[in-house]
Amino acid sequence: MGALTKPIILLVVIYLLLKFVVPNIPGSAPLPSSLIFLYLMLTMAGIVIYYTMSGESKDAFWGPIQRFLTGENIGALQTARYGVLILFPLLVGWQTYGSTAVSDAPPAENRTIHPAPPGEYTGLSNPVSKTPENIMQGKGFYAAFCSPCHGGNFDGKGPAARGFNPPPANFSDPTTIAMLQESYLFWRIKKGGVGLPIEGMPWKSAMPRWEVELPDEWIWKIILGEYDGAHQSPRTWE
Amino acid sequence: MRQRRAIRAVAGATFVVLLAASLPGWAQESVAVRAMMTKEPLPLDDPNAAAWNSAPQAQFPLSPQVHWQNRIQEVTVKDVKVRALNDGQRVAVLLEYTDPTEDPADAAALEFMVGDKKAHFAHGQPMAQVQGGPVNIWFWRNKDGKGVDMSAMGFGTLKTQSHQDVTAKGAYANGTWKVVFSRAMTTEHPDEDMQLKPGEFINIAFAVWDGRKDGAGDLVEKGSQKAVSSWWYFRAEAPPDYSGYIYAALATGVALAFQFVLIRKLRKGHSA
């Protein structure tokens, strides 16, 4: 194998790992392209350092690159060489355009959907016991106060939901209340959209600040009714 | 040997393609009103002027105002269509929406954040963890036939400004309201008024009241009982800017020159 083949294979393998394998590891997420680019650059720097450690490996590494660039005795690779010589300046131009041109897109919004609650709202347990009567009462309150936006089916599709951005939470989605503790819901219902920290974009949420209208006990009952109606269970630490 | 080289070339090309594919993209969904730049006089008094057709139309859904009491759970107007123009000095915004009846109390409003501070879309309601700013509201009502420049910082704090800079004109036909709002892009009151700089995205929200009355003769939609949107974006488009292309051409030229010098140097070194 030539000295160039191994680095190229290494870069391709690392790219494929970052792009397709890492996002599939449980608890992981797709990596942003800028991060993948950074990792590839770091790998490339490592390869260059490795091959320039001894004179021999340096020649074995740079030799083929030099021959390719100068086009001496490379035969059929001549076409690929012209391709690279044309592609490289175009790529540089394209990148420059991307980083200097005035963006036509609105500012990117990085909203944290479930930001951390204030300390006093962590680990509270529901003081209302989970009896059929309390659940039924909670569902009644839910129907009166919450369902216009969050929907009679707990799916975030109430008749008043359509104009709101972000849309009201869909409680039947396993990434909403099923991932949260009851104390978290208590905070969100009590303080509403305006109670969110800055990363939650409190200026966009229409969620009312229910503490000015509903007693705490009703809020706890609504939480019972919400989990039961949406067929979800609160997250626990077990 | 030749085969090995071919493999190398293919691997190299694959890498370049993968690298290019991993570079950040620009595509993003549009959620903004774009006030197109025009050299023609702005149709400030004419919601039906042909000039509006030159501006792209954006559409935003509305919801009943539920954030604060007194809330409402059903509203007449479900969407607003918005177009806007600017001539470098003034900005004009055309709201268009369906309302089955023309009533004296029919009304519409635009809302903007003021300055750098974020403000809640519901009249700049106070936020628990963020120091919010005021909102600037441009209000029009059919029976008044004019624009009113207002400020608020939370429900119950709405007040008419002492300096009135906004004009508005409505026209009703075939079950549709068309209302034009206009104002100078900048004013001398940056603490109370939205300031518009060409090319810069700012936040905008909309509100509409259907002025119909119920059987008892009371207004169904009034005050906080209205159709609202949350924040979207608004931008006064600047004259076209080609500097990005110039920089790109320069960078391409520099890269070409670099290649040329490098290869020349390599060839010389090789033969020496």
Interface residues (C-beta under 8 A of the other chain):
Chain A: M1 G2 L4 T5 I8 I9 L11 V12 Y15 K19 P32 S33 S34 I36 F37 L40 P64 Q66 L69 T70 G71 E72 I74 G75 A76 L77 A80 G83 V84 L85 L87 F88 P89 L90 L91 V92 G93 W94 Q95 T96 Y97 G98 T100 A101 V102 S103 A105 P106 P107 A108 P118 P148 C149 P159 A160 A161 R162 G163 F164 N165 K191 G192 G193 V194 G195 L196 P197 I198 P202 W203 K204 S205 A206 M207 P208 R209 E213
Chain B: R2 R4 R5 A6 I7 R8 A9 A11 G12 A13 T14 F15 V16 L18 L19 A20 S22 L23 P24 G25 W26 Q28 S30 V31 A32 F60 P61 L62 S63 P64 V66 H67 W68 Q69 R71 Q73 E74 K78 M113 K118 A119 H120 F121 A122 Q125 P126 M127 A128 Q129 V130 G132 G199 F201 A227 V228 S229 S230 W231 W232 Y233 R235 A238 D241 S243 G244 Y245 Y247 A248 A249 L250 A251 T252 G253 V254 A255 L256 Q259 L262 I263 L266 R267 H270
